[in-house]
Amino acid sequence: MNNEEIMDVLLKRHAVLKGHFQLTSGRHSDTYCQCARLCEYPKDTNLLAGEAVQRLPQDIEIDGVIAPAVGGLVFGYAIASALDKRFIFAERVNGAMTLRRAFEIMPGEKFLVAEDVVTTGGSVQEVIEVVEAAGGSVEGIVSLIDRGGDKKFSKPFYPLLALDIKSWEASECSLCEEGVELYSPGSRRIAQ
């Protein structure tokens, strides 16, 4: 698949929205990637996960896939399925990413971190820290969409689709100044 075909799938499933949004990072944007809408359609989710796996380096060695809850769950599972690897996830407890549900990372295990949309990469970095604190290693990061912007990953990053979607601090938001209603659809704001 080429990037245009990937975007066609995302648009067909209303996974890219226009408006005034507060992102999970707290920044504002006029475009939101709502990948949960894609995940309503398992065939399309699996198609894009399969394409993402095909684009990974052939020599990448992993024992499992880990994703941050909630946003990365379905795409992470689809990536693990395409790779035929174990899948686990980290979730927030009192604001911090942690392993729960009896998930374990054994010392020396190698993981691929999977996320649906990456903006600043904060959640991904937290998951990397969870893996490393348990004695595992992260061999790379895969995402459905890279929204653009500066990321300080120390691991290789393999986004399926890189978009240049602008975001800005709330204090610099012209949509706020214009009184455009703000939506905050990010998973970090879901009650725990």
N, C-alpha and C positions, 0 to 999 in steps of 0.2 A: 504494500500500500504506500502511496505517497501522502504527503502532508495534506493536500487538498482533499483526498479521499477520507482521511482521518477526520478532518474538520467537517466534512459533509455528514459523517456519522454523528458527530457531536451536535451539530446544528439540527439535524433531523430529530434528535432526542431531546432538544431544548436544554442541553447541558451548558450552553453559554447564554447568559442573560445580560440585558442592558438596563441601567437605572442608577441608583445611588446606594452603594453597599459599604458596610463596615466589614472588613475582612477579619479572619481569625486572628491575624497579627495585630488588629486594632487600626490599621491603615484604612483609608477610604479609596473607593474606585468607582468608575462608571460602568465597569464590566465585571460580572461574576461568573465563575465557572462552577456550575452546580452539577458536579459529576454524579450525584445521587440520581439524577434524572436518567443518565446513561445506564446506571446500574439497575434500573427498572427492567432492562432488556438484557437478560443473560447472554443471549447469542452475540449481541454487539459488544458487550463487556468482554466476553471471552475472545472475540475477534481482535479487539484492540490490545488485550493482554498478550495474546499470541504474537501480535506484531511487535510489541515491546520486547518480548523475549527473543524474537528473531534478531533484533537489533543489538542485543547484549553481546559483549565480546565472547567469542567461542571458547576461550580458555578460562572464563570465570568459573571458579569452583565455590559452591555454596552447599551448606547442609540444610538450610531452611530460609524461609522468608518471614519477615516480621513487619508489621504495619502499626501505625498509630491509630487508635480508635478515636473517633468514629469514622472519619472520612476515608481513611485508607483501607478499611476492612474488606469491602467487596473486591476492589481492584487488587489488593494484596493477595486475597484468596485466589483470584483468577490467575495471578502471576504464578503463585505456588502450584496451582493445578497444571498450568502450561509447562512448568518445569518439573512436575512430579516430585515436589519437595514438601517437607513439613511446613505448616503455617501456624504462626502464633501472633498475638498482638499485645501491645502495651496500651494501657489506659490510664487516665488521670485519677489519682486519689489525692484529695486535698490539694489539688492544683499541680501535682507532680506526676510525670509519667512513671509507671511501674508495671511489673508483671503481676498478674493475678491469675485466678482460675487454675492454679497448679501448673501453670506454664513454667518451664525451666530452660535455661541456657547452660549447657555444659561447657566447662573450660575448653577452649580450642575450637569450638563450633564456629562455623563461618556462615554469616547471614547476608542477605540482600534486604535492604529496607525498601518497602513499597509504600507509595503515597499517591493519592489521587491528584491533588493540585499542590504545587509548591510555590509559595510567594517568597517569604523570607527564609524558610527552611527551619524555623524554630522547632516545630514538632519533630521533624526528621532528626535534628541534632539531639533532641532529648531522647529519642529512641536509640540513636547511636550510643549515647552515654549509658543507657540501660543495658545494652548488649555488652559493652566493654566492661561495665561494673561487674557483670556476671562472669567475666573471663572469656567471652566470645569476641569475635572480630566481625567487622562490617566490611564486606568486599566491594560494595557499591550501593547506589541508590537508584531506584527506577521510579518514574512517575508518569502518570497519564499526561499531565500538562505542567509545564514550567511557565509560570506567569511572567517571568523576567525578573529583573532586579538582582541585587548583589547577594550572593550566598557565600558563606565562608566554610563550605564543606571541605573536610580533609580527605574525603572519599570520592571516588569517581561518580559522576552524576549522569544518568542516562534517561532524560525525559523523552517520551514518545513524541510529544509536540511542544515546541517552544514558541510561546506567544509573547509579544511585547505589549503587555497590558499595563498601563500606567496606574500607579497608586501613589497616595500622598498622605501626609500626616493630617489628622482631623483639623488641626489649627490652620492648615493651608488649603482647606477644601472649599472650592468655589460653589459646589452643589449645596453645602451647608449654608453658605452665605445667601444663596438663592432660595433657601427654604424648601428644597426638594426633599421629600420624605426619605428617611434613611432606613434601610433594611439590613438586618444582621443575621444572615442565614448560616453562619459558620457553626460547626459542631462544638466548638469550645464553649459556646454559650448555652448548651443544653444543660438543664439541671441534672446534678449528679446524685 
